C-alpha cells in the first residue's frame, strides 16, 4: 500500500494551496465589484466555478480511495 506522502499529501497540497488561490481570486472578484450578482449569467458562472472546484476535489478523492483500497 502506498504511503501517505505518495497518495494523500499531493492531494492536500493541490486542493489546499490551489484553493487558497481560487478562493482568494473569488474574494478579489467580489470586492472589486467585477461580478454583478444581479445578472443571471454572472450568478450562473459563479455557481459553475464553485461547482467545478468541488467536483474535481470529490472525483479526485474518490479515485485516490479507489486506487488505494481496490
C-alpha positions as a Markdown table, in Angstrom:
| # | Residue | x | y | z |
|---|---|---|---|---|
| 1 | Unk | 0.0 | 0.0 | 0.0 |
| 2 | Unk | 1.4 | 3.5 | -0.9 |
| 3 | Unk | 2.3 | 5.7 | 1.9 |
| 4 | Unk | 0.5 | 8.9 | 2.9 |
| 5 | Unk | 3.2 | 11.1 | 1.3 |
| 6 | Unk | 2.7 | 9.4 | -2.1 |
| 7 | Unk | -1.1 | 9.4 | -2.1 |
| 8 | Unk | -2.8 | 12.0 | 0.1 |
| 9 | Unk | -0.1 | 14.6 | 0.6 |
| 10 | Unk | -0.1 | 15.7 | -3.1 |
| 11 | Unk | -4.0 | 15.8 | -2.9 |
| 12 | Unk | -3.9 | 18.0 | 0.2 |
| 13 | Unk | -1.2 | 20.3 | -1.3 |
| 14 | Unk | -3.1 | 20.6 | -4.6 |
| 15 | Unk | -6.5 | 21.5 | -3.2 |
| 16 | Unk | -5.3 | 23.5 | -0.2 |
| 17 | Unk | -2.9 | 25.8 | -1.9 |
| 18 | Unk | -4.9 | 25.8 | -5.2 |
| 19 | Unk | -8.0 | 26.5 | -3.1 |
| 20 | Unk | -6.3 | 29.4 | -1.4 |
| 21 | Unk | -5.6 | 31.0 | -4.8 |
| 22 | Unk | -9.0 | 30.1 | -6.2 |
| 23 | Unk | -11.0 | 31.4 | -3.2 |
| 24 | Unk | -8.6 | 34.4 | -2.9 |
| 25 | Unk | -9.4 | 35.2 | -6.5 |
| 26 | Unk | -13.1 | 34.9 | -5.9 |
| 27 | Unk | -12.8 | 37.2 | -2.9 |
| 28 | Unk | -11.0 | 39.8 | -5.1 |
| 29 | Unk | -13.6 | 39.4 | -7.8 |
| 30 | Unk | -16.4 | 40.1 | -5.2 |
| 31 | Unk | -14.7 | 43.0 | -3.5 |
| 32 | Unk | -13.8 | 44.8 | -6.8 |
| 33 | Unk | -17.4 | 44.5 | -7.9 |
| 34 | Unk | -16.3 | 42.8 | -11.1 |
| 35 | Unk | -19.2 | 40.3 | -10.5 |
| 36 | Unk | -22.7 | 41.8 | -10.8 |
| 37 | Unk | -24.8 | 39.2 | -9.0 |
| 38 | Unk | -28.0 | 40.9 | -10.2 |
| 39 | Unk | -27.3 | 39.4 | -13.7 |
| 40 | Unk | -28.4 | 35.9 | -14.1 |
| 41 | Unk | -25.4 | 34.8 | -16.2 |
| 42 | Unk | -22.9 | 36.1 | -13.6 |
| 43 | Unk | -24.7 | 34.1 | -10.9 |
| 44 | Unk | -24.6 | 31.0 | -13.2 |
| 45 | Unk | -20.8 | 31.4 | -13.8 |
| 46 | Unk | -20.1 | 31.8 | -10.1 |
| 47 | Unk | -22.0 | 28.6 | -9.4 |
| 48 | Unk | -20.1 | 26.9 | -12.3 |
| 49 | Unk | -16.8 | 27.9 | -10.8 |
| 50 | Unk | -17.6 | 26.7 | -7.3 |
| 51 | Unk | -19.1 | 23.5 | -8.6 |
| 52 | Unk | -16.1 | 22.8 | -10.7 |
| 53 | Unk | -13.7 | 23.2 | -7.8 |
| 54 | Unk | -15.6 | 20.9 | -5.5 |
| 55 | Unk | -16.5 | 18.4 | -8.3 |
| 56 | Unk | -12.8 | 17.8 | -9.1 |
| 57 | Unk | -11.9 | 17.7 | -5.4 |
| 58 | Unk | -14.5 | 15.0 | -4.9 |
| 59 | Unk | -13.7 | 13.0 | -8.0 |
| 60 | Unk | -10.0 | 13.1 | -7.2 |
| 61 | Unk | -10.6 | 11.9 | -3.7 |
| 62 | Unk | -12.8 | 9.1 | -4.9 |
| 63 | Unk | -10.2 | 7.9 | -7.4 |
| 64 | Unk | -7.5 | 8.0 | -4.7 |
| 65 | Unk | -9.6 | 5.9 | -2.4 |
| 66 | Unk | -10.4 | 3.5 | -5.2 |
| 67 | Unk | -6.7 | 3.2 | -6.1 |
| 68 | Unk | -5.7 | 2.6 | -2.5 |
| 69 | Unk | -8.3 | 0.1 | -1.4 |
| 70 | Unk | -9.4 | -1.8 | -4.5 |
